[in-house]
């Protein structure tokens, strides 16, 4: 039979319920703030084209340079920063990236023999810097003679037409010829504090505190209501009448 003493004894999970709620809400808060920070710190790869490099699929044949016929597309874009090749030859070949305005974006040099003195024919991979307005890559031998030209238009989106086409990814970092830098444009309207990552985080913190206090208040009221219930003391068991 339930007694007043038994009623006042609360299970362990009842005593720790408010702490479980607080921990759960804080966990949700941490996840939300982390998500906001990740979203704020995410870098659009189209804004930072230094992380891309052309990887050209070529074939070297006794001084000549050909596109590797085993590849339908003669180059790949790889997600790494371009690093100039360390040359161990006195007669390097040269590559030039030419943009849509027929101007040179970059010049790079490479060893077609890949450091092998006896190499006369075979597949090679040559890397070059990526540009959003690249139109073609021209390769020259060690006598500065043009030996190969590859079309790069399939991987370019900056068309240098004087219009900043943001819908295709153009911005002042990857297409400065079309998009003026922020310094040359009117300043943007200042955003409110609570639209910044810090403001959003503080707003979420206030929300968490309000929720925790509300849950604590509800639990406290329920406990007081339960403790105010009067449970009559248990009656002694009735004694059956004695038969004379």
C-alpha positions in Angstrom: 0.0 0.0 0.0 1.3 3.5 -0.9 2.3 5.6 2.1 3.3 9.3 2.4 6.9 8.3 2.9 6.8 6.2 -0.3 5.2 9.1 -2.2 8.0 11.5 -1.3 10.6 9.1 -2.6 11.3 10.1 -6.2 13.1 7.9 -8.7 16.6 8.9 -9.7 15.6 9.9 -13.2 12.9 12.2 -11.7 15.5 14.0 -9.6 17.8 14.4 -12.6 15.1 15.2 -15.1 15.9 18.9 -15.2 19.6 18.3 -15.7 18.8 15.9 -18.6 16.6 18.6 -20.2 19.3 21.3 -19.7 22.0 19.0 -21.3 19.7 18.2 -24.2 18.9 21.8 -24.9 22.5 22.8 -24.6 23.5 20.1 -27.1 21.0 21.4 -29.5 22.3 24.9 -29.0 25.9 23.8 -29.7 24.9 22.1 -32.9 23.0 25.1 -34.1 25.9 27.5 -33.4 28.3 25.1 -35.1 26.0 25.0 -38.1 25.9 28.8 -38.3 29.7 29.1 -38.0 30.2 26.5 -40.7 27.8 28.3 -43.0 29.5 31.6 -42.3 33.0 30.2 -42.8 32.2 28.2 -46.0 34.2 29.5 -48.9 32.7 29.4 -52.3 35.3 27.5 -54.5 34.5 29.9 -57.3 35.8 32.7 -55.2 39.2 31.0 -54.6 40.4 29.6 -57.9 43.9 29.1 -56.6 42.8 25.7 -55.2 42.3 24.4 -58.8 45.0 23.2 -61.2 44.9 21.9 -64.8 46.2 18.4 -65.2 46.9 17.9 -68.9 46.9 14.4 -70.4 49.7 14.4 -73.0 51.9 12.1 -75.0 55.6 12.7 -75.6 57.1 11.3 -78.8 60.7 12.0 -79.7 60.5 15.7 -79.0 56.9 16.1 -80.2 54.0 16.7 -77.8 50.5 15.3 -78.5 47.2 15.1 -76.7 46.7 11.6 -75.2 44.2 9.9 -77.5 43.0 7.6 -74.6 41.3 10.6 -73.0 38.2 12.2 -74.6 38.8 15.3 -72.5 42.5 16.1 -72.6 42.7 17.6 -69.2 41.2 17.5 -65.7 40.7 20.1 -63.0 42.1 18.9 -59.7 41.5 20.5 -56.3 45.0 21.5 -55.4 47.0 24.7 -55.6 49.3 25.0 -58.6 52.9 24.5 -57.7 55.6 25.3 -60.4 57.5 22.2 -61.4 61.1 21.8 -60.1 63.1 21.6 -63.3 66.1 19.3 -63.7 66.7 20.1 -67.3 68.4 22.9 -69.2 65.9 22.6 -72.0 62.4 22.8 -70.6 59.2 23.1 -72.6 56.8 26.0 -72.0 53.0 26.2 -71.6 50.9 29.4 -71.8 47.3 29.9 -70.6 45.6 32.2 -73.1 42.3 33.9 -72.1 39.2 34.8 -74.1 40.8 38.2 -74.9 43.8 36.4 -76.4 46.0 37.6 -73.6 48.4 35.5 -71.6 47.1 34.6 -68.2 50.1 32.6 -67.1 53.3 31.0 -68.3 54.6 27.7 -66.9 57.6 25.5 -67.7 57.9 21.7 -67.5 60.2 18.8 -68.4 58.5 16.6 -70.9 60.9 13.7 -70.1 59.8 13.8 -66.4 63.4 13.7 -65.3 64.2 10.6 -67.2 67.2 11.1 -69.5 66.4 8.0 -71.7 62.7 8.8 -72.0 61.8 9.2 -75.7 58.1 8.2 -75.9 55.2 7.7 -73.6 52.3 9.3 -71.6 53.0 12.3 -69.4 51.0 14.5 -67.1 51.7 18.3 -67.1 50.1 20.7 -64.6 49.3 24.3 -65.1 47.5 27.1 -63.2 43.7 27.4 -63.6 41.9 30.6 -64.8 38.2 31.2 -65.0 38.6 33.0 -68.3 41.0 30.6 -70.0 40.3 29.9 -73.7 43.2 27.6 -74.6 46.6 26.3 -73.6 49.5 26.5 -76.0 52.6 24.3 -75.6 56.1 25.2 -77.0 59.2 23.0 -77.3 62.6 24.0 -76.1 63.1 26.0 -79.3 60.0 28.1 -78.6 58.1 26.4 -81.5 54.3 25.8 -81.0 53.7 22.1 -80.9 50.3 21.7 -79.4 47.1 23.7 -78.6 44.3 22.5 -76.3 40.9 24.1 -76.0 40.0 25.1 -72.3 36.7 26.8 -72.9 34.7 23.9 -71.4 36.0 24.7 -67.9 35.8 28.5 -68.1 32.9 30.7 -67.1 34.4 34.2 -67.1 33.6 35.5 -70.6 35.2 39.0 -70.2 32.1 40.6 -71.8 32.0 43.6 -69.5 28.9 42.2 -67.6 29.2 40.7 -64.2 27.2 37.5 -64.6 26.9 36.4 -61.0 24.4 33.7 -61.9 27.2 31.7 -63.6 29.7 32.3 -60.8 31.5 35.5 -61.9 32.7 37.8 -59.1 35.5 40.3 -58.6 37.9 37.6 -57.5 37.6 35.2 -60.4 36.5 37.6 -63.1 37.9 41.1 -62.3 37.5 42.2 -65.9 33.7 41.9 -65.6 33.1 42.5 -61.9 34.5 45.6 -60.1 36.0 45.1 -56.7 33.9 46.1 -53.7 36.1 49.2 -53.2 34.7 50.5 -56.6 31.1 49.8 -55.8 28.7 51.6 -53.4 28.9 50.2 -49.8 26.2 47.7 -49.0 23.5 48.6 -46.5 24.7 47.6 -43.0 23.1 44.5 -41.7 21.6 44.3 -38.2 23.6 42.8 -35.4 21.4 39.7 -35.1 22.0 38.9 -38.8 25.7 38.2 -38.1 27.0 34.8 -36.8 27.7 36.3 -33.4 24.3 37.9 -33.1 22.6 34.7 -34.2 24.6 32.8 -31.6 23.6 35.2 -28.8 20.0 35.0 -29.9 20.1 31.2 -29.8 21.7 31.4 -26.3 18.9 33.6 -25.0 16.3 31.2 -26.5 18.0 28.3 -24.8 18.0 30.1 -21.4 14.3 30.9 -21.8 13.4 27.3 -22.7 15.5 25.9 -19.8 13.8 28.3 -17.3 10.4 27.5 -18.6 11.0 23.7 -18.3 12.4 24.2 -14.8 9.4 26.2 -13.7 6.9 23.6 -15.1 8.8 20.8 -13.3 8.9 22.7 -10.1 5.2 23.4 -10.2 4.4 19.8 -10.8 6.5 18.7 -7.9 4.8 21.1 -5.6 1.4 20.0 -6.7 2.4 16.3 -6.2 3.8 17.0 -2.7 0.6 18.9 -1.7 -1.6 15.8 -2.3 -2.6 14.4 1.1 -2.4 10.6 1.2 -4.3 9.2 4.2 -2.2 7.1 6.5 -2.6 3.4 6.0 -5.2 1.7 8.2 -4.3 -1.4 10.2 -5.7 -4.6 8.7 -9.1 -5.5 9.9 -9.4 -8.4 12.3 -12.0 -10.9 11.4 -14.6 -11.4 14.2 -14.0 -14.3 16.6 -16.6 -17.0 16.4 -17.8 -18.0 19.8 
